[in-house]
């Protein structure tokens, strides 16, 4: 095979060094001229999300060898929202995404490998791997490694989302510690990502819509038969992609991102998909405004599925109903069907052979569950550069709200106020200074929202924050990722207790009713945000992170 990046001329220093190192690994000399394929294993023993990935590597290596390639396992950082969010108020979660992309760059680009298969699991692994694919532009297939099986709690279905939610009820006495412990012990019965339409499953589906996952491979049960079929198919296909020189930037086009946004809207996917898809576009050098796509398509793409936390359906029902393939088939009127996929065929060609089972789980576009957008971009004097709002399929929550602000500078301060009975119905609760630079890393504010729900205030107040939310949060009205962020002088950082804030979901507005001259005076008094110092990853991240409009990618 010609044109391999890894095929160095015999007798050169690089060839000799590789021969010496790889002979010691048991790789025969004749394999030096074969395609070298990275298996990107974002594995960790810290969480069940990743606990099965090591077991996938062996069979994937066999599939790559059988196709004529030489596999090399490389490892990256891996963060679990459930575990890694404990330190630094959850600030490590989002920055891990960019660390994963750079980990991959070091291993794959440093060794000039010819292609890669990435094992995608928890929330930040999928976007990090897609960002690396766009950045390096080497043939890549993303394999979604599946969702976790759920359990039973006193005869009723229980999953990780329920644990996440009810933990907020303990502090207010609505659930005992003993009951919560029993629920937690039964919620997760195997490896894989959270069993709901959170960020992980949303991004797995978006990856297939982008064309970067093999057709029919999302979502799947971890260690289930369809996952193993996808693993075997990816091992064979990646070697062919190297021969065809089919690279990610031929796939990651504006039309592909439009397709992914449509898919996310149709399932009311995680709000985190907005910044992740924008980050992938930035890394791929694709000139597309993902936020604008969400704004444009919000009024067009209907809601076709209601998997938890958006409704009562389970993710295994979504898989049984045909998964992403069935969803995309239903969405054909809204899709760019000429987009290329890793299968080497266009999306239209792929969907031409899809057999969609009869099911109410994924509805046809002419008989949707709802026509309002599940993910919305809102703007106004409080969020000139936009913010994001999540709506359920039932959409029975707050639509219009106007009230006085109560300002908190950390989630801990806010939770303490809830527990102390200081939060009152009718207030707009502002969590400011939790953005990309202010945290740094965009602090995790989900615990605050669940504490409100536990206190019975979820539908009595509105939350406005420049922090981020878990993809499993769908309680109350939360306006998140407000831009520009408060720490950098955005209007959110100028809000004082008692200021009136208005939110109108249908009009997609969020406004601060304070005169511009008063805001200017407050900005003059605002102490400048201290420049980050030191060598820690969060300090490095804070010095280089770009705004959400750029996907929170790293730059100058």
N, C-alpha and C positions, 0 to 999 in steps of 0.2 A: 504493500500500500504506500503510495507516495503522498507527499505533502504533510506528513506528520510533524507536529512541532517537536516531538520527543525523539525523532529519528536522526541522531547525530552521526556524522561520518566516522566510520571505523578508523581507529588510530588517533583520533583527537583526544584531548584531555577530558572533555566532558564524557565522551564515549567510554573511555577507560575507567573513569571514576564510577560511572553507572554500572559498568560491567562488574567491577570489584564489589560494589555494595550489593547489587542485586543477585550476584552469584551466591553471596553469603545468605541471601534470603531464599535460596532454592529456585531462583528464576533462571532458566536455561538461556544460553547466549542467543539462540535463535529467536527468542521472544523480544530481543532488543528492537526489532523492526516492526513489532506489532503495535496497534493503538494502545496507549497507556490511559486507563480510565480511573479517575478518582471516585471512590465511594465516600461521599461526605457524610460522616456519621456524627450528628449532633446529639450525642448520647450523654446520659448522666445517671448516676445512681441515686440522685437526690429525690427523684419524683417518678411516679408510675407512668407519667407521660412518655418517658424515654426508656423505660426499663426493658423493653423488648427489642430495641434497635440493634443491640449487639448480635442478637440471634438472627437478624435479617442479613447481616454482612456475609456470612458463609454461603448461603444459597445464591445471593446476588453475585458473589465472586465466581461461583460455578457457572452461572448463566453468562457472565461476561467472557470467561475463558472459552466456553462452548461456542461463542459467537466469533472467537478469534481475537479477543482483546486480552490485555494484561491488567488485572484490577489492583488498585492500591487503596487501602483504607486510610483516610485522614480524618482527624477529629477536630471539633470546634467547641467553643463555649456553648452552653445550653442553659436557658433560664426557664423556670416554671413560675407562672403567675402565683401558684399556690404556695410555693416555697421561697423563691428568690425575692418575693415582695416584702419579706419580713425585715430585711436590712434597709436602712436609709429611707424609710417611708415608701418603699417600692420604687425608689429612683433608679435601681439597676435594671429594671425590666426592659424599658424601651432601648436604652443604650446597648444592651446585649445584642440586639438586632444588628447594629452596625459593627459590633465586635465580631459577630459570626461572619458577616460579609468579608471583613478584613482577614479573619482566620483562613477563610477559603482562598482568598487572594494569595496569601503567603504560601500555602501548600501547593495550590494548583498552578499559579503563575510562576512561583519560584522554581518549580520543577519542570515547567513547560509541559504539563500533561495535556492530553489531546481532547479529553471530554470528561464529563462527570455526571454521576447519578447521585442526587441528594436525598437523604432520608429525612423527610419533613414530619415534625410532630407538633410539639406545643407552640404557642402563639408566635413567638419571635423567630423560630427556626425557619418557617416557610418564607416570610418576607426577606429575612437575611440571606437565605439561599437564592432567592430570585434576584435580589440586588447584586449578589456576586455573579450570577449568570449574566445579567445585563452589563455589569462592569467589565468582566473578563471576555465575554463574547466567545466562549468555547461551547461546543455542543453539550447540551444539558437536558436531563430529564429529572423532574421533581417527582418523587414517589411519596404520596401521602400514606403514612404508616398507621393510620386508623384511630378510631375513637374507642374509648374504654367501655366495657360492659358495666351496666348499673346493677343495683341491688334492690332489696326490699326492706322497708322499715315498718314493722308491725302490720305486715300484709299489704302495704302500699308501695308503689314504685318510688325509689329515691335515687338521686344522683348527686354529683358533686355540686351542682348549682344549688340544690336544696340546702346543703351544708353551708355554702357560702351565704345564702340568704338568712337562714335561721340563726347563724352565729350572731347576727345583729339583734336577735330577739332576747338573748340571754341577759344582757345588761339591764333590760327593762322588765325582766321577770316574766316575759311571755313564754319562755321555754327554760327548762332547768338545764344545768350543766350536764347532768346524768343523761337526760334525753338527747341532748346534742351529741354527746359522746357515743351513744348507741346508734344514732343516725349516721354519724361520721364513720363508724366502724363497718357499716353495711352499705355505704353509698357507692364505693368503687370496688369492683370484684375482679379487675384485671387491668392490664396495661393499656395505654392509649390516651388520647386527648379527651378533654371534658365532653360529656355526651349531651351537648346542646349546640345550638347555632351560635356559639361564641366565636371568638376570633379565630381559633384553630380550624374548626370545620368551615367557617366562612371563607378563610383564606385558602383552604384546600380546594373548595369549589371554585373560587376565583382563579386559582392556578389552572384548573382545567379549562375554564372559560377563556383564559389568556392563551391557551394552546401549549402551555409548558408542562402539563401532566398528560399521560396517555389517556385516550378516550375511555370513559367508563371506570376510572380508577379512584373517583371521589364521590361521596365519602364512603369509607369502608370500615368494617369492624377490625380492630387491631388483631393481628394473627388469624384473621378469618380467611376463607378461601379466596375471596376476591383480592385481598391484599397480596397474598402469595402469587396469584396470577399476575398482578401488576409488577411485582418484583421480578419475576421471570421474564416478562415481556420487556421490561426496562433494560435488563441486562443484555438481551439480544438486540434491542433497538438502538441503544446508545452506540454500539460499534458501527452499525449501519449509518447512523447520523454523522459519525466522524468521516466515513467514506464519502458521504454525500456533501460534507462540509455545511451541514444545516445548523446554523448558529442562532443564538437567541435573538439577536437584533433583527433578524429576518422575521421573527415571530412577534416580538414585542413592539408592535406598531400602534399608532393611534386607534385603529379599528379594534385591535385586540383589547386595549384598555377600555374602550367603549363596551365591548362584550362583557368584560369582567364587572364593570359597574352595573350593567343591566342585571347580571346574575345576582350580585349582592343585594340590589334593590328588590328583586323578585322574592328573595327569601328573608328580607328584613335582617340582613347580616350584621355583623359587628361594626360599630362606628369606627373601630380601629382600622378597618380596611381602607378608609379614605386616605390616611397618611401613609399606610404601607404601600398601596398601589402607586401613589405619587412618588414615593421613594424609589420604587422599582423603575418607574419611568425616567426619573432623573439619572439613575445609574446606567440605564440602557441608552441614554442620549436621545430619548424619544420626546419630542416637543409636544407634549399634551398636558392640559390642565385638568387633572382628575377631579379636583373640587368643582370646577365648572361643569364637568360631565355629570356629577351627582346632582348639581342644580338643574341642569337641562333635562335629564332623564327622570327626575323625581316625579314630575307630573305626567309622565308617559307610561312608565313600566308598572304594571299592576303587581300586587302582592299575591303570589301563587302558593305559598307554603307557610305553615305556622308551627315550626319546630320550637320547642322550649329554648329560650325564655319568652318567645313571641306568641306562643299558643300552647296547645295541649299535646301536640304530636311529639314523638320521640325521633331521635336521629336514625335509629334502626328502621323505623317506618319509612323515613325519607330514602334510605338506601334501597329498601325493598320496592319502593315505588319507581325505581330507575335512577335515583341519584342525580348527579349533575347532568348526565346525558339526557335524562327525561326533562329536566328543567330547561336545558338549552334548546331541546327540541320544541318545547312549548313556546320558548321565547324567540323563535326564528324571525317573526316580523320585526323585531327590534335589533337584530344582530347583523353584524357584517360577516356574511358567510364566506367571503373570499379570503378570510384570514388563514394563514398557514399554521399548522400544529406540529408538535414533535413527532406525530405519526407520519409526517411527510405528505399528508393530505390536507385539504382545506377543511374548515369547520363545516361548510355545507356538505362536502363529500362524506365527512364523518357522520353527520346527523342524518344523511340520506338512508343509512342502514339501521337506524335506531328503531327498536320496537318498544313503544311506551305502554306499560301496563295500565289497565283501567284502575284509577285510584283517586280518592279525594285528597290525598296527601300533597300532590303536586297538581294544581288545578290548571285547566286551559285558560288562555288569556281572555277569552270571551266569557268566562265564568269564574272570575277570580275570587279570592277571599275578600279582597278590599282593593280600592284604587288610590288610597293615600300612600305617600312614600313612607317606607320604614326607616330610612336614614335621610335626614334633612340637614341642609346647610342653612343657617340663619345668619343674618347680618343686622347691623344697626349701630347706633352711637356707642354702645358698649362693646361691640365686636365688629369694628370696621373691616377687618380682614377675614371675618367669618368665625363661626363656631358650629358644633355639630350636635344634633338632637336625635335620639332614638325613639321610635314609636312602635307600639305593639300592633298586631293585626287587629285586635279588638278596638284599639284606639279609644278607650273609654276613660282616659285620664284628662288632666288639665289641658285646656287649649289656649285660654287667655288668662293672664295673671298680672296683677299690678300690686306692688307692695313695697314696704320699707326694707332697706338692706340691713342685714346683720353680717359683719365682716369677720372672717377668720383667716389667719395666716398659716394654718397647718391643719391637716385632717385631725390630728390629735386634739388640738384646741377645740375644733368643732365637735368631735365626739364627746369630749368632756362636758361641753355646754348642753348637748342632748341629754346626757346622763344626769346632769344637774338640773334638768327641767327648765333651762333658760331659753330654749328655742320655743317660739310661739307660732301658732297657726297664723297664716297670712303674711309671713316674712319671706323675703328673698335672701337665701343664705349664700353668701359670697365666699368662696375659697380662693384666695388670691396668692400669688407668689409661688405657685406650684407648677409653672410652665417649664419649658425646655431649659432655659437658663436659670430661672429662679429656684428650681429644686436643688440641683440641676437634674435633668433627665425626665421631666414630666411625672410628678408624683402620682401614685395610685390612690384614687379617692373613693373607690367603691365601698370601702368599709363605712365611710361616712353616710352614704346613701342607704346602706342596709341598716345602719343604726337608726336612721330616721324612720324606716319602715317598721323596725322593731318597736319604736316608740309610738307608732300609730300616726305619724306625721307625714307619711309618704305622699299623700294626696292633699296635704294642707299647706305645703310650702313648695318653693321652687329652689333648685340649686343651680348656681352659675359659677363655673370654675375654669381656670386655665390648665388644670390638671387633666389626667386621662382616666377613663373608666374601663373596667373589665368588659369584654364582649358579652358576658353573661348578665350584665346589669340591665334591667328593664323595669325599674321601679320608679314611679313618680316622674316628674318633669325635670330633666337634668340638661343644662346647656353646658357642654364640655369643650375643652380645647379652645377656649376663647383666644382670639388673636387680634392684635398683638398682645403678648402676655403682660401681666401686671408688673413683674419685676423690671421690665425694660421700659416702663412709662406708658404702657397701654392703659386705656380708660379703666380697665378692671382694677388696676393698682391704685387708682385715684378715688375709688368708691369709699365713702365713709358711712358709718352707721346712720340709718335714717334716710339716706338718699332713696328716692323712688326709682324702682326698676320695673319696666314693663316687658312682658314676653307675649308674643302672639304667634302661636304655632302655625296657623293657617297662612298668615301673612309672612311668615318666616322672618320675624323681626325680634330683636332684643335691644332695648334702648335704656339709656341712663338719663333720667330727667334732671340734669344739672346743666346750668348755662355754660357755654363754651368758655366764657371769661373766668368763671370760677374754676373750671377744670385746668385752665392755663395757669392760674395762680397756685393751684395744688401741685401741678407738675413742677413749678419753680421750687416749691418747698420739698419736693420728693428727693430723698437722699439717693445718690447714684448707686446702682447695684454693684457690689464689690466684684472686681475682676477675679476670676478663679485662679488659684495658685496651686502649686504642688504637682505631684506625678501620678496621683490616683486616676483611675479610669474616668470617674465622674468629673474630675477637674479637666482632664484632656477633652472629654466630651463637651463640657460647658464652653470651652474656649473655641470650639469649632462647629458646634451644631447650628444648622440653618433653620429658619422658621418652618412651621407646619406646611405652609404653602409650597415649600420645597421638599416636602416629605420628611422633614426633620433629619435630613441627610447631613453628612459632615462635609465641611468645605473650608474655604479660607476665612 
